[in-house]
Amino acid sequence: MNLRNTVTFLAVFAFAKDAGDSLYRLSGSGMTALRRNAGSVTAIERSKAERKLRREFFDPLKRAGVDDFRFLALLSVAKKFVVLGLLRTEEEVQDYLITVSKVRLR
């Protein structure tokens, strides 16, 4: 049986086709894909970077009382990319948030 002719494949293909632009924008217009191959980082280094970013960047923004649910959602996505090792520094997170926000505002 050819996978392309299955109902599951056709459903996933239709979803990806409809949501592709949104998923691309959420990736920071490909920014996270570029970071993926930027060199290997050990789990310990990634964990240290994540804790530092949480303490110095993410937590202060949340405590600032930001009420914009869209911003908090993007912040959550950025935090997940940090956990995955796709964003590693505060500058990368800021660049990601700015890139995604610019696309969103168009």
C-alpha positions in Angstrom: 0.0 0.0 0.0 1.3 3.5 -0.9 1.4 5.8 2.1 0.3 8.8 0.0 -3.0 7.2 -0.7 -4.0 6.6 3.0 -6.6 8.8 4.7 -4.2 9.6 7.5 -1.5 10.9 5.1 -4.1 13.0 3.2 -5.4 14.5 6.5 -1.9 15.4 7.7 -1.1 16.8 4.2 -4.2 19.0 4.2 -3.5 20.3 7.7 0.1 21.1 6.8 -1.0 22.8 3.6 -3.5 25.0 5.5 -1.3 25.6 8.5 2.1 25.8 6.8 2.4 29.6 6.7 1.4 29.8 10.4 3.9 27.1 11.4 6.6 28.8 9.3 5.9 32.1 11.1 6.0 30.4 14.5 9.4 29.0 13.6 10.6 32.6 13.4 10.5 32.4 9.6 12.9 29.4 9.7 15.1 30.9 12.5 14.7 27.8 14.7 15.6 25.5 11.8 18.9 27.3 11.3 19.8 27.1 14.9 19.2 23.4 15.0 22.4 22.8 13.0 24.5 25.5 14.7 26.6 23.0 16.6 26.0 20.4 19.3 25.4 21.4 22.8 25.3 18.9 25.7 22.2 18.4 27.8 24.0 19.9 30.8 25.0 23.1 28.9 21.4 23.4 27.5 20.0 22.9 31.0 22.2 25.7 32.4 21.3 28.0 29.6 17.6 27.3 30.1 17.8 28.0 33.9 19.6 31.2 33.3 17.2 32.4 30.6 14.2 31.5 32.8 15.7 33.3 35.8 16.9 36.4 33.9 14.5 36.7 31.0 11.3 34.7 31.1 10.4 35.1 34.8 10.9 38.9 35.0 8.7 39.3 31.9 5.9 37.2 33.5 6.2 39.1 36.8 6.0 42.4 35.0 2.3 41.6 34.7 2.0 41.4 31.0 -1.7 40.8 30.3 -1.4 40.3 26.5 -2.3 36.6 26.0 -0.7 36.6 22.5 2.6 37.8 23.9 2.5 35.2 26.7 1.7 32.5 24.1 4.7 33.6 22.0 6.8 33.7 25.2 5.8 30.1 25.9 6.7 29.0 22.4 10.1 30.7 22.8 10.6 29.0 26.1 9.9 25.6 24.5 12.5 26.4 21.8 15.0 27.1 24.6 14.2 23.7 26.2 14.7 22.0 22.9 18.0 23.8 22.4 16.9 25.7 19.3 17.3 29.1 21.0 20.3 29.4 23.4 20.9 33.0 24.4 18.8 36.0 25.5 19.7 37.7 22.2 18.4 34.7 20.2 15.2 34.7 22.2 14.7 38.4 21.7 15.5 38.1 17.9 12.9 35.3 17.7 10.2 37.3 19.6 10.8 40.4 17.4 10.8 38.4 14.2 7.6 36.6 15.1 6.0 39.8 16.3 6.8 41.7 13.1 5.2 39.0 11.0 2.2 38.9 13.3 1.7 42.7 13.0 1.6 42.7 9.2 
